[in-house]
């Protein structure tokens, strides 16, 4: 598995990036196997109990938060199928 490309703008090009000067997360990447990887703020402890009853996560999965701008900027790069 390898990173194929970034989805959306790099952090330094987004206005509301929390680490705009450092150019760090959040970020979204498309992987060679067709999946996506997300760099975000760990929020499993805070949000796990908030999941709807029809949602679950495995012990090896984590809930991460990305800001709205990151996802909106990525939308144009996410394939429809």
MMTF fields as JSON, N, C-alpha, C and O atoms, coordinates in Angstrom:
{
  "mmtfVersion": "1.0.0",
  "mmtfProducer": "UNKNOWN",
  "numBonds": 323,
  "numAtoms": 324,
  "numGroups": 81,
  "numChains": 1,
  "numModels": 1,
  "chainsPerModel": [1],
  "groupsPerChain": [81],
  "chainIdList": ["A"],
  "bondAtomList": [4, 2, 8, 6, 12, 10, 16, 14, 20, 18, 24, 22, 28, 26, 32, 30, 36, 34, 40, 38, 44, 42, 48, 46, 52, 50, 56, 54, 60, 58, 64, 62, 68, 66, 72, 70, 76, 74, 80, 78, 84, 82, 88, 86, 92, 90, 96, 94, 100, 98, 104, 102, 108, 106, 112, 110, 116, 114, 120, 118, 124, 122, 128, 126, 132, 130, 136, 134, 140, 138, 144, 142, 148, 146, 152, 150, 156, 154, 160, 158, 164, 162, 168, 166, 172, 170, 176, 174, 180, 178, 184, 182, 188, 186, 192, 190, 196, 194, 200, 198, 204, 202, 208, 206, 212, 210, 216, 214, 220, 218, 224, 222, 228, 226, 232, 230, 236, 234, 240, 238, 244, 242, 248, 246, 252, 250, 256, 254, 260, 258, 264, 262, 268, 266, 272, 270, 276, 274, 280, 278, 284, 282, 288, 286, 292, 290, 296, 294, 300, 298, 304, 302, 308, 306, 312, 310, 316, 314, 320, 318],
  "bondOrderList": [1, 1, 1, 1, 1, 1, 1, 1, 1, 1, 1, 1, 1, 1, 1, 1, 1, 1, 1, 1, 1, 1, 1, 1, 1, 1, 1, 1, 1, 1, 1, 1, 1, 1, 1, 1, 1, 1, 1, 1, 1, 1, 1, 1, 1, 1, 1, 1, 1, 1, 1, 1, 1, 1, 1, 1, 1, 1, 1, 1, 1, 1, 1, 1, 1, 1, 1, 1, 1, 1, 1, 1, 1, 1, 1, 1, 1, 1, 1, 1],
  "groupList": [{"groupName": "UNK", "atomNameList": ["N", "CA", "C", "O"], "elementList": ["N", "C", "C", "O"], "formalChargeList": [0, 0, 0, 0], "bondAtomList": [1, 0, 2, 1, 3, 2], "bondOrderList": [1, 1, 2], "singleLetterCode": "X", "chemCompType": "L-PEPTIDE LINKING"}],
  "groupTypeList": [0, 0, 0, 0, 0, 0, 0, 0, 0, 0, 0, 0, 0, 0, 0, 0, 0, 0, 0, 0, 0, 0, 0, 0, 0, 0, 0, 0, 0, 0, 0, 0, 0, 0, 0, 0, 0, 0, 0, 0, 0, 0, 0, 0, 0, 0, 0, 0, 0, 0, 0, 0, 0, 0, 0, 0, 0, 0, 0, 0, 0, 0, 0, 0, 0, 0, 0, 0, 0, 0, 0, 0, 0, 0, 0, 0, 0, 0, 0, 0, 0],
  "groupIdList": [1, 2, 3, 4, 5, 6, 7, 8, 9, 10, 11, 12, 13, 14, 15, 16, 17, 18, 19, 20, 21, 22, 23, 24, 25, 26, 27, 28, 29, 30, 31, 32, 33, 34, 35, 36, 37, 38, 39, 40, 41, 42, 43, 44, 45, 46, 47, 48, 49, 50, 51, 52, 53, 54, 55, 56, 57, 58, 59, 60, 61, 62, 63, 64, 65, 66, 67, 68, 69, 70, 71, 72, 73, 74, 75, 76, 77, 78, 79, 80, 81],
  "secStructList": [7, 7, 3, 3, 3, 3, 7, 1, 7, 7, 4, 4, 4, 7, 6, 6, 7, 6, 6, 6, 6, 6, 6, 7, 1, 7, 3, 3, 3, 3, 3, 6, 6, 1, 7, 3, 3, 3, 3, 7, 3, 3, 7, 2, 2, 2, 2, 4, 4, 4, 1, 7, 6, 6, 7, 7, 7, 7, 6, 6, 7, 7, 7, 3, 3, 7, 7, 2, 2, 2, 2, 2, 2, 2, 2, 6, 6, 1, 7, 7, 7],
  "xCoordList": [0.858, 0.0, 0.904, 1.859, 0.579, 1.343, 0.402, -0.728, 0.889, 0.128, 0.283, 1.397, -0.846, -0.862, -0.89, -0.147, -1.772, -1.895, -2.621, -3.339, -2.416, -3.164, -4.543, -4.686, -5.531, -6.89, -7.14, -7.14, -7.349, -7.558, -6.251, -5.209, -6.333, -5.174, -4.242, -4.69, -2.94, -2.021, -2.388, -2.976, -2.046, -2.403, -1.964, -2.701, -0.805, -0.319, -1.184, -1.133, -1.973, -2.829, -4.251, -5.07, -4.551, -5.884, -5.859, -4.956, -6.838, -6.888, -7.048, -6.436, -7.863, -8.18, -7.366, -7.677, -6.336, -5.516, -4.936, -4.333, -5.11, -4.639, -3.122, -2.609, -2.413, -0.949, -0.421, 0.534, -1.054, -0.758, 0.725, 1.279, 1.36, 2.772, 3.67, 4.705, 3.299, 4.109, 3.763, 4.54, 2.606, 2.187, 1.804, 1.921, 1.349, 0.991, -0.507, -1.208, -0.994, -2.348, -3.426, -3.123, -4.664, -5.182, -4.897, -4.585, -5.012, -4.738, -5.448, -5.742, -5.723, -6.394, -5.588, -5.163, -5.379, -4.598, -5.332, -5.993, -5.215, -5.716, -4.59, -3.436, -4.934, -3.951, -3.986, -4.974, -2.924, -2.801, -3.853, -4.154, -4.416, -5.452, -6.863, -7.848, -6.961, -8.255, -8.857, -9.859, -8.274, -8.747, -8.185, -7.399, -8.591, -8.121, -7.517, -7.978, -6.497, -5.885, -6.125, -6.066, -6.397, -6.698, -5.76, -5.589, -5.159, -4.418, -5.348, -5.777, -5.649, -6.536, -6.221, -5.247, -7.034, -6.858, -7.578, -8.774, -6.857, -7.421, -8.577, -8.416, -9.745, -10.923, -11.747, -12.931, -11.129, -11.862, -12.499, -13.677, -11.747, -12.271, -13.472, -14.441, -13.401, -14.479, -15.71, -16.831, -15.519, -16.637, -17.173, -18.262, -16.454, -16.891, -18.292, -19.116, -18.568, -19.888, -20.972, -22.161, -20.566, -21.51, -21.934, -22.85, -21.277, -21.631, -23.085, -23.585, -23.768, -25.152, -25.199, -24.184, -26.345, -26.479, -26.137, -25.774, -26.243, -25.927, -24.486, -24.142, -23.645, -22.236, -21.377, -21.726, -20.263, -19.34, -17.933, -17.746, -16.949, -15.564, -14.868, -15.197, -13.909, -13.118, -12.089, -11.818, -11.524, -10.514, -9.311, -8.658, -9.007, -7.85, -8.19, -7.298, -9.439, -9.859, -9.92, -10.197, -9.656, -9.686, -10.597, -10.736, -11.206, -11.989, -11.061, -10.471, -10.942, -10.141, -11.02, -11.995, -10.67, -11.432, -10.583, -9.398, -11.216, -10.595, -11.515, -12.723, -10.95, -11.81, -12.636, -12.307, -13.684, -14.635, -13.951, -14.206, -13.089, -12.42, -11.624, -11.608, -10.967, -10.176, -11.051, -10.68, -12.198, -13.08, -13.719, -13.82, -14.145, -14.76, -13.755, -14.103, -12.511, -11.474, -11.149, -10.763, -11.302, -10.999, -12.116, -11.874, -13.319, -14.493, -14.291, -14.681, -13.698, -13.529, -12.566, -12.609, -11.701, -10.72, -11.165, -10.477, -12.296, -12.777, -13.574, -14.551, -13.154, -13.865, -15.291, -15.581, -16.18, -17.57, -17.725, -18.624, -16.891, -16.994, -15.637, -15.522],
  "yCoordList": [-1.172, 0.0, 1.236, 1.33, 2.17, 3.409, 4.587, 4.435, 5.759, 6.986, 7.336, 7.456, 7.497, 7.832, 9.342, 9.893, 10.01, 11.466, 12.072, 11.392, 13.354, 14.129, 14.426, 14.637, 14.44, 14.806, 16.205, 16.384, 17.175, 18.544, 19.317, 18.855, 20.496, 21.386, 20.965, 20.398, 21.248, 21.031, 21.965, 23.025, 21.574, 22.41, 23.862, 24.754, 24.124, 25.512, 26.372, 27.6, 25.736, 26.487, 26.657, 27.313, 26.076, 26.216, 27.306, 27.351, 28.173, 29.332, 28.959, 29.582, 27.953, 27.664, 26.525, 26.047, 26.078, 24.985, 25.395, 26.462, 24.558, 24.939, 25.064, 25.75, 24.418, 24.467, 25.05, 24.538, 26.123, 26.684, 27.035, 26.861, 27.518, 27.883, 26.664, 26.713, 25.577, 24.362, 23.478, 22.59, 23.705, 22.895, 21.482, 20.56, 21.303, 19.967, 19.743, 20.54, 18.664, 18.173, 19.234, 20.339, 18.931, 17.672, 17.489, 18.443, 16.248, 15.945, 14.659, 13.817, 14.509, 13.316, 12.825, 13.617, 11.5, 10.903, 9.716, 8.96, 9.554, 8.365, 7.34, 7.677, 6.085, 5.017, 4.15, 4.149, 3.423, 2.594, 1.492, 1.0, 1.098, 0.059, 0.642, -0.091, 1.973, 2.618, 3.173, 3.886, 2.864, 3.405, 4.8, 5.299, 5.421, 6.754, 6.74, 6.009, 7.542, 7.731, 9.172, 10.094, 9.347, 10.673, 10.979, 10.162, 12.156, 12.672, 13.675, 14.649, 13.433, 14.328, 14.286, 13.664, 14.938, 14.984, 13.805, 13.614, 13.018, 11.864, 12.312, 13.206, 11.689, 12.066, 10.849, 10.977, 9.676, 8.451, 8.506, 8.183, 8.905, 8.931, 9.874, 9.572, 11.011, 11.997, 11.627, 11.945, 10.959, 10.735, 9.312, 9.09, 8.35, 6.957, 6.775, 6.081, 7.389, 7.258, 8.036, 7.852, 8.903, 9.702, 9.011, 9.478, 7.908, 7.221, 6.774, 6.351, 6.863, 6.379, 4.867, 4.183, 4.362, 2.941, 2.007, 0.854, 2.475, 1.616, 1.795, 1.33, 2.465, 2.654, 1.992, 1.981, 1.449, 0.813, 0.917, 1.133, 0.764, 0.735, -0.433, -0.815, -0.985, -2.087, -1.522, -0.321, -2.364, -1.92, -1.28, -0.421, -1.685, -1.138, 0.134, 0.735, 0.546, 1.759, 2.944, 2.794, 4.125, 5.354, 6.37, 6.367, 7.226, 8.338, 9.544, 9.913, 10.152, 11.366, 12.483, 12.237, 13.698, 14.868, 15.679, 15.914, 16.101, 17.047, 18.26, 18.143, 19.407, 20.588, 20.581, 19.897, 21.337, 21.385, 21.774, 21.169, 22.773, 23.25, 22.145, 22.064, 21.297, 20.209, 19.29, 18.94, 18.9, 17.997, 18.689, 18.094, 19.923, 20.65, 20.843, 20.682, 21.186, 21.351, 20.027, 20.014, 18.919, 17.599, 17.079, 16.232, 17.571, 17.047, 16.982, 15.999, 17.994, 18.034, 16.954, 16.582, 16.446, 15.437, 14.013, 13.063, 13.85, 12.499, 11.949, 12.559, 10.787, 10.218, 9.813, 9.448, 9.883, 9.493, 7.971, 7.492, 7.242, 5.767, 5.144, 3.919],
  "zCoordList": [0.0, 0.0, 0.0, 0.772, -0.88, -1.004, -1.192, -1.657, -0.823, -1.072, -2.544, -3.052, -3.222, -4.645, -4.839, -5.652, -4.067, -4.228, -3.043, -2.309, -2.881, -1.887, -2.467, -3.671, -1.621, -2.007, -1.43, -0.212, -2.291, -1.839, -1.78, -2.247, -1.2, -1.11, 0.032, 1.029, -0.122, 1.001, 2.171, 1.955, 3.39, 4.555, 4.43, 4.849, 3.876, 3.766, 2.845, 2.915, 1.987, 1.062, 1.579, 0.935, 2.726, 3.309, 4.362, 5.197, 4.323, 5.22, 6.688, 7.556, 6.972, 8.375, 8.957, 10.048, 8.263, 8.785, 10.131, 10.243, 11.161, 12.494, 12.582, 13.466, 11.69, 11.714, 10.414, 9.83, 9.974, 8.658, 8.491, 7.406, 9.536, 9.431, 9.338, 8.674, 9.987, 9.964, 8.772, 8.421, 8.14, 7.005, 7.398, 6.591, 8.621, 9.081, 8.952, 8.328, 9.538, 9.354, 9.533, 9.984, 9.195, 8.679, 7.19, 6.476, 6.745, 5.341, 4.945, 5.794, 3.648, 3.113, 1.918, 1.077, 1.847, 0.764, 0.164, 0.877, -1.157, -1.824, -1.837, -2.1, -1.549, -1.485, -2.734, -3.469, -2.968, -4.167, -4.235, -5.322, -3.102, -3.112, -3.254, -3.167, -3.473, -3.658, -2.37, -2.423, -1.225, 0.045, 0.265, -0.541, 1.356, 1.698, 3.097, 3.973, 3.296, 4.616, 5.039, 4.225, 6.323, 6.859, 8.018, 8.922, 7.983, 9.136, 9.806, 9.186, 11.051, 11.785, 13.267, 13.691, 14.031, 15.478, 16.11, 15.89, 16.892, 17.594, 18.482, 19.313, 18.306, 19.095, 19.502, 19.813, 19.503, 19.822, 21.203, 21.35, 22.207, 23.574, 23.691, 24.388, 23.006, 23.103, 22.28, 22.675, 21.141, 20.221, 20.186, 19.657, 20.725, 20.656, 21.221, 20.625, 22.36, 22.988, 22.242, 22.503, 21.317, 20.533, 19.229, 18.552, 18.878, 17.631, 17.656, 18.699, 16.518, 16.458, 16.708, 16.574, 17.061, 17.411, 16.254, 16.487, 15.026, 13.882, 13.39, 12.303, 14.182, 13.842, 14.912, 16.093, 14.48, 15.423, 14.869, 13.672, 15.729, 15.284, 15.956, 17.079, 15.252, 15.805, 16.778, 16.766, 17.606, 18.57, 17.9, 18.493, 16.671, 15.958, 15.17, 14.57, 15.159, 14.452, 15.402, 16.592, 14.855, 15.629, 14.948, 13.725, 15.732, 15.209, 15.182, 16.198, 14.009, 13.889, 13.354, 12.644, 13.697, 13.282, 12.314, 12.546, 11.224, 10.301, 10.22, 10.424, 9.928, 9.864, 8.578, 7.609, 8.596, 7.479, 6.176, 5.135, 6.228, 5.019, 4.333, 3.105, 5.113, 4.536, 3.692, 2.572, 4.213, 3.475, 2.277, 1.204, 2.443, 1.332, 0.203, -0.967, 0.537, -0.486, -1.171, -2.339, -0.459, -1.019, -1.919, -2.779, -1.73, -2.434, -3.947, -4.577, -4.527, -5.988, -6.479, -7.652, -5.605, -5.989, -5.694, -6.069, -5.033, -4.682, -5.855, -6.289, -6.371, -7.524, -7.169, -6.03, -8.166, -7.961, -7.846, -7.154, -8.492, -8.444, -8.381, -8.335]
}
